[in-house]
């Protein structure tokens, strides 16, 4: 994949994740129901949203790191063994930090 197209794709993913995190955080800021039964449901939903937010934050860190590596000509190098990450793996998961061998 050409570098410009890859960078655009990573920046699109970055924006998507930032928007997801912000939407979840805005939902947390909204008031909660006074009804006890409704509060129980809202608490369960909050737990799910919190997990989704944490996953999005983790994914965002990987995307940010991939953008940084791309800018520093270090993109596509495994963070564990320093070997090249196979292009097919990078096409499938452009922000992966490890080769297939180190991922296991």
BELMODA-V438378 format. One line per field, one symbol per residue. burial: I if it has 9 or more other C-alpha atoms within 8 Angstrom, else O. A space follows every 50 residues. Layout:
burial->???
//
This chain:
burial->OOOOOIIOOIIOIIOOIIOIIOOIOOOOOOOOOOOOOIIOOIOOOIOOII OOIOOIIOIIOIIIIIIOIIOOOOOIIIOOOOOOIIOOIIOOOIIIIIII OIOO
//
